[in-house]
């Protein structure tokens, strides 16, 4: 006797339902719903609020933090050319972190109840509802937890005077990532570069979800062999 397949009720909060999909979750989550609506996740209004973020909150919150960090390194005696190099290096490190997060964490395959639930909260919801503009950028509370973790990790890896500028460069890279990510979903580019970025990312959503993990840069996809092949004619 086969078990009855669980069916999601979209009229109820979704988060604590998706875990019941079990092994069918991965198939379900990669069948996108293309409406621009924002489905309800939680019964609690407070938890629901914390899952929704307008795109402009990201630069409004994190760019001032980035510039404050960079100013710390300046006050410790670094010259402007040194600061530019450190900030650029921090942005470059971010592109690698962006790739690793997207490939190895956001696209981890799950089938347990809590594994499916956490994956849906982390990234699965974005693949299921790719046009949900309020759940596209990383919520500030989640970003703050990650920022604190990396601030202390950088303390172990870098000197006291270089750490703030490197971290500030990483924050600038993160802001660019989230803003570009929002734009490739909701913007209508007219220039070739943003057109290519949009095509590259939507290819990841709708054609080959296990390729094309870079958002701001395809470099690491090329390095690690996840650059998507051209569509055969």
C-alpha positions in Angstrom: 0.0 0.0 0.0 1.6 3.3 -1.1 1.5 6.4 1.1 -0.7 9.2 0.1 1.2 12.1 -1.4 1.0 15.3 0.7 -0.6 18.3 -0.9 0.3 21.9 0.0 -2.7 24.1 0.9 -1.7 27.6 -0.4 -4.5 29.2 1.7 -2.7 28.3 4.9 0.8 29.4 6.1 3.4 27.5 4.1 6.5 27.0 6.2 5.4 24.2 8.5 3.6 22.4 5.6 6.6 21.9 3.2 8.4 19.6 5.5 5.7 17.0 5.0 6.6 16.7 1.3 9.5 14.5 2.2 11.4 13.2 -0.8 9.0 15.0 -3.2 10.1 18.4 -1.8 12.9 19.0 -4.3 10.7 18.4 -7.3 7.9 20.6 -5.8 10.2 23.5 -4.9 11.6 23.7 -8.5 8.2 24.1 -10.1 7.9 27.9 -9.8 4.7 29.9 -9.3 5.2 33.1 -11.3 2.7 35.4 -9.6 4.1 38.5 -7.9 2.1 37.9 -4.8 3.7 37.2 -1.4 2.3 34.0 0.2 1.9 33.8 3.9 4.6 31.9 5.7 3.6 32.0 9.4 0.5 32.3 11.4 2.4 34.8 13.7 2.3 38.4 12.4 5.7 39.0 14.0 7.4 36.1 12.3 5.7 37.0 9.0 7.0 40.6 9.2 10.5 39.3 9.8 10.4 37.3 6.5 9.6 40.3 4.3 12.1 43.0 3.3 11.9 45.8 0.7 15.0 45.9 -1.5 16.0 49.4 -0.6 16.4 48.4 3.1 19.6 46.6 2.1 21.7 49.6 1.0 20.0 51.8 3.6 21.2 49.6 6.4 24.4 48.1 5.2 26.2 50.9 3.2 26.5 53.1 6.3 28.0 50.2 8.2 30.4 49.5 5.3 31.6 53.1 5.1 32.0 53.2 8.9 34.2 50.1 8.8 36.3 51.5 6.0 36.7 54.8 8.0 38.1 52.7 10.9 41.0 51.5 8.7 41.6 55.0 7.5 41.8 56.2 11.0 44.4 53.5 11.7 46.8 55.0 9.2 46.1 53.3 5.9 46.5 55.4 2.8 43.7 55.8 0.3 45.4 53.5 -2.3 45.8 50.9 0.4 42.1 51.3 1.4 41.0 51.0 -2.3 43.0 47.7 -2.5 41.6 46.4 0.7 38.0 47.3 -0.2 38.5 45.7 -3.7 39.9 42.6 -2.1 36.9 42.5 0.3 34.5 42.7 -2.6 36.4 39.9 -4.4 36.2 37.7 -1.4 32.5 38.3 -1.2 32.0 37.0 -4.8 33.5 33.7 -3.7 31.4 33.6 -0.5 28.3 34.4 -2.6 29.1 31.4 -4.9 29.7 29.1 -2.0 26.6 30.1 -0.1 24.4 29.7 -3.2 25.9 26.4 -4.4 26.6 24.5 -1.2 24.0 25.9 1.3 21.1 27.3 -0.6 21.0 24.3 -3.0 21.6 21.5 -0.4 19.2 18.7 -1.1 16.9 17.8 1.7 14.1 15.3 2.4 13.5 15.3 6.1 10.8 17.4 7.7 13.1 19.9 9.3 15.6 19.9 6.5 12.8 20.8 4.0 11.4 23.4 6.3 14.8 25.1 6.8 15.7 24.9 3.1 12.4 26.5 2.2 12.9 29.4 4.6 16.5 29.8 3.4 16.2 29.7 -0.3 13.5 27.2 -1.5 10.8 29.9 -1.2 12.7 32.0 -3.7 12.7 29.2 -6.3 9.1 28.4 -5.6 8.0 32.1 -5.8 10.8 33.8 -7.8 8.7 37.0 -8.4 7.9 37.6 -4.7 9.6 41.0 -4.3 9.4 41.0 -0.5 11.3 37.7 -0.1 14.1 38.3 -2.5 16.8 40.1 -0.5 18.2 38.8 2.7 16.2 40.0 5.8 18.2 42.4 8.0 18.0 40.1 11.1 19.4 37.2 9.1 22.1 39.4 7.5 23.1 40.8 10.9 23.7 37.3 12.3 25.9 36.4 9.3 27.7 39.8 9.5 28.6 39.3 13.1 29.9 35.8 12.4 32.1 37.0 9.6 33.3 40.0 11.6 34.8 37.6 14.2 36.1 35.2 11.6 37.9 38.1 10.0 39.4 38.9 13.4 41.1 35.6 13.3 42.3 35.9 9.7 43.4 39.6 9.3 45.2 42.3 11.2 43.3 44.8 13.3 43.8 47.6 10.8 43.0 45.7 7.6 40.0 43.8 9.0 37.5 46.8 8.9 38.3 47.8 5.3 38.1 44.2 4.1 34.9 43.7 5.9 33.5 46.9 4.6 34.4 45.9 1.1 32.6 42.6 1.7 29.5 44.5 2.8 29.6 46.6 -0.3 29.8 43.4 -2.4 26.9 42.0 -0.5 24.8 45.1 -1.1 25.6 44.9 -4.8 24.6 41.2 -4.8 21.2 41.8 -3.3 20.4 44.8 -5.4 21.5 43.1 -8.6 19.6 40.0 -7.6 16.4 42.1 -7.1 17.0 43.9 -10.4 17.4 40.8 -12.5 14.1 39.6 -11.3 12.1 42.8 -11.4 14.0 45.2 -13.6 13.7 45.6 -17.4 17.3 46.2 -18.6 18.0 47.9 -21.8 21.8 47.7 -21.8 23.7 44.5 -22.7 25.5 43.9 -19.4 22.4 43.8 -17.2 20.5 41.9 -20.0 23.2 39.2 -19.8 23.0 39.1 -16.0 19.2 38.7 -16.1 19.4 36.0 -18.7 22.2 34.2 -16.8 20.2 34.1 -13.5 16.8 33.3 -15.0 18.5 30.4 -16.8 19.4 29.1 -13.3 15.8 29.4 -12.2 14.0 28.0 -15.1 16.4 25.8 -17.1 19.3 24.4 -15.0 19.0 25.0 -11.3 22.2 23.1 -10.5 24.3 25.5 -12.7 24.9 29.2 -12.7 25.3 30.0 -9.0 27.0 33.3 -9.5 24.7 36.4 -9.3 27.2 39.3 -9.6 29.9 37.4 -11.5 30.2 34.1 -13.4 33.9 33.7 -12.6 33.5 31.0 -9.9 31.0 29.1 -12.1 33.8 28.9 -14.7 36.5 28.0 -12.2 34.4 25.2 -10.5 32.7 23.8 -13.6 29.2 25.0 -12.9 28.9 27.4 -15.9 25.7 26.4 -17.7 26.1 25.0 -21.2 24.6 26.9 -24.1 21.1 25.9 -25.0 21.2 23.6 -28.0 19.5 24.9 -31.0 
